[in-house]
């Protein structure tokens, strides 16, 4: 079912918020303007990256450990630019998340039971055919979206899933809503003109991914303006809303 597109407000993102993405720069590119507004309003936000992006290069002379370390550092600086203070990394290799689903799902359940988010922001596990953006169907993105969806609405609420975490004091929990990024079926658009400059500067911190160029600035601005057109604002970030049944 396709829902009507509508303009978002901060009330659409009640906290605590848990943001789970695959790689460094996913947060800033797809929801940085929204998160900057939320933290400025005093909302509690926890960000988790499943990989350090330690393989995303065409340079054979670069070592994966070195690249991962640089990208973790860039991510922390980018997050700080947005005002984010709680940023965590899971220990998985870039490009291989689909081969770590069991471990990743347990990690996601632990996070949800510990943070107890009202809102979760993550990748859309069913974003479309990739025609608008082939990056949306990159296996790591699809894997994170599916695993976090399963963890949020099936496993974390169920006491018979990972019962050892209950003995550790992590009680079952079900978030109220998932807001999905990188979706071709977005139906919620958050205005970000007020935080565009902060978002752009945060994106530019990802230098090892070529995000610190005028050409990339132009691409990011074009996407934000195209999203804004859907709801009649200058710039926006796009989400697909998924609630539990």
N, C-alpha and C positions, 0 to 999 in steps of 0.2 A: 504494500500500500504506500502510495506517495502522499505525503502530508503537505499542506500549503506552506510556502515559504513565509517566515515571519521575522520581524526584528527582535533581537534579543536585548535583555537588560542584565545587570548584575544579578538580579533575582533569579535568573535562569541557571545560575551556577552556585547554589548553596554549598557552604563548606561544612566540614572539611572536604577538600578536593584532592583527589589522587590523579596524577597525570602519568601515564605509562606509555612510553614510545620506544621505538627500536634503536634509534641512532642519535648521536649528537647532531644538532640543528633541526631535528623534527619538531621540537617544542617551539623554538623561536619562529620558524618558518610558518607553522600552521596554527599556532594559538598564542604566540608571544604577545600580541597586542591585547588580547583578552586577559591573559594572566597578569600583565602589568597593571591593568585596571583593578583586578581582583586583589592583588597584594597591596596596592595603594589604598584600597578600601578596608584593609585589615583582615582579609580572608586568609584562612589557613590553607596553604597549598604545599603538597609534597610531590616532587617530581622524581620519576624513576626511569632510567635508561637501561634497556636490556643488554646493550652492547656498547663498546667504546668506539665503534666504527673503525676497528683496528685492521681492516683489510681493504677499505675503500680507496684504492689508489691505482694508478696505472704505472707507477714508478717501481720497477723491480728491485731497485737499490734500497728501498725503504724497508725497515724491519717492522713486523706487525706490533711488537711490544712498544717500540718507539712511537709509532703512529698512534696507537691507542692512548699512550700517555699524553701525547700532545693534544689529542682530541678531547680527552677528559678535562685537561686544563682549559682548553677553549670553551668547553661546555660550562664549566663552573664560572668562568668570566662572563659568558653570555647570559647565564641565568642571573648572576648578580646584577647585570645591567638592567634586567627586568624587575629586579627587587626580590627575586626568589632566593630563599635561604636554605631550604631543605632539598638537596639534590643528591640522589643515590644512584649507584651503578650496580647492575647485576653482572656476573662474570662470564657472560657468553660471548662467543666469537661472532663477529660480523658475518652475515651470510649463511649461518648455520642454525638459526633458531628453529627451523622446521624439524631438525633432528634432535631437539632438546625439549620437545613439547611436555613430556611428563614432568621433568624437573622444573621447567618454566611455569607450568600451571600450579605446582605446589608453591613456588615462590610467590606467584600472584595471589594465591589464597592467603598466604601468610601476611602479605602486605595489606590486603583488604581487611583481614581480621585485626591487624595491628593499628592501621591508620583509621579504620572505620569511616570511610568517606561517604558523604551524601551524594557527591558527584564524582564520576570517573570520566576523564578524557583519555581516549586512546584511538588507535587506528580503526578504520572501518574494515571488518573482516570480509565484507562483501561490497566493495566500493564501486563496482561496475566493471566494464570491460577493459579499462585502462586507456580507452581511446582519447580521453581528455588529458590524461596524465599517466603515462606508463609506470611512473614511480609508485603510484598507488597500489599496483598489483605486484610489487617486488615481494618475494617470499617472506622476508623478515617482517614487513608491514602486515601482511595478511596473517602471519602466524601470531604476532603480538595481539592483533585485534581479536582473533578467534579465541586465543587462550584467556585473554582478559575478560571477554564476554562470558566464557564458560565459568571462569573463577568467580565473577561478580554475581551472576544470576543462578548458577547451579551449585557450585562447589563451596564457596565461602559461606553461604547461608545454611548448608547442610551439615549437621553435626557428625554424620557418618563418613564425610570426606575428610581425610587427614585428621583423624581423631587425636593423634599425638599433639597437635597444636592446641587442642582444648586443655590438655593436661599442662600445657605451658602457659595457660591463662589467656589464650587467644580465642575468644568466644565467637560463634557464628555471627555473620553480618551480611546484610544485603544492601548495596547502594540503591538509592532512589532512581538514579538516571545515569545513562552513559551518553556522553557527547562524542561523536565519532568524527575524526578528522580524515582528510584525503578522500572524501566521498563524492561520487558523481550525483548523489541524491540528497545533497544537503538541504535542510529545511529550516535551519536556525542560523541567523546571521548577526554577529556581534559587531557593532560599529567600533572602529579602531582609529579614526582620524586623530583623536586626542592622544593616542599613544603610538602613532606611526613612527615618529622619529626615534623613540626608544626601541621599538621593534626592529627598525632598520639597523640601528647601532648594535643591537644584540646579535642579529644575523651576521653582521660584518665581523664579529669576533671569530667566526668559524673560517679562519684563513686557510687552513689546510684543505678545505673543501671548495676553495675558490669563491667564497661568499663575500669577499671584501672588495668587490669591483663595482664600478659604475654600471656595467652591464647587468650584474645581478640585482643591484638596486632597482633598476628599471623593470626587470621581470617581476620582482616582488611587489613593486608598486602597481604594476598592471594587474596582477592577480587580485590585489586588495581592492582596486577600483572596480574590476569586473564583478567581484562579490558584492560590492556596495550597490551596484546597479539593480540587483535583484530586489532590494528592499528600500531603495530610494535614499541611500546615504552615500557620502563621498568614498568611504573605504570600509571594508568589513572582513571578518574571518568567518569561515563557513563550517558548520557542524551538521551531522545527522543525529537526531535525537532517537535514542532507543531506550524504552522503558521496559521493566519486567512485566510479564503477564501474570 
